[in-house]
Amino acid sequence: MLDLDALKRINPILKDLGAKQFKVQFLEGLSVMVTLKNKEEAKKVLKAAKEVVGRFSSIFVWEGQSLAYERLAWLKIKRITASFNA
């Protein structure tokens, strides 16, 4: 997002761009990740967002993992110990 005002108004901004069903995740600073229902809607919203001046500092489609974010987990393994019973 370009500024704090735009960040606070992200939901109405996305609706104005044509997004119907979406989730917004705040990452850090003024960065957000928007999850849309399908690829076609994402392309439509992306095109509309690129035409709007003064709301976004940058916008792009993430071409990473296609799993829903609710299914992701980040694990940090500190230590592995083995136990043997005789």
C-alpha positions, 0 to 999 in steps of 0.5 A: 500500500502507498500510505496508511490511509489506503491501508486502513481502507483496503476492504472498500478499495478492493470492493471498488476494484471488483473483488467479491470474495477475498481475504486480506492478510497484513504482512509487515509495514504497508504490505498486504497479501490479498487472497481471491476466490479464483485466478480469473477474479485475481486477473480482473482485480490486478488489471483494475488496480494497476489503473488506479494511481495513488493507492498501491506502491506495487501490485503483482500476482504471487505465482508461488504455492497454490495451497490455501494459506490455512493449510500452511505451517512453518516449523522450526526444529530446534533439536532431535533426540532419540529414545530406545527402549530395550 
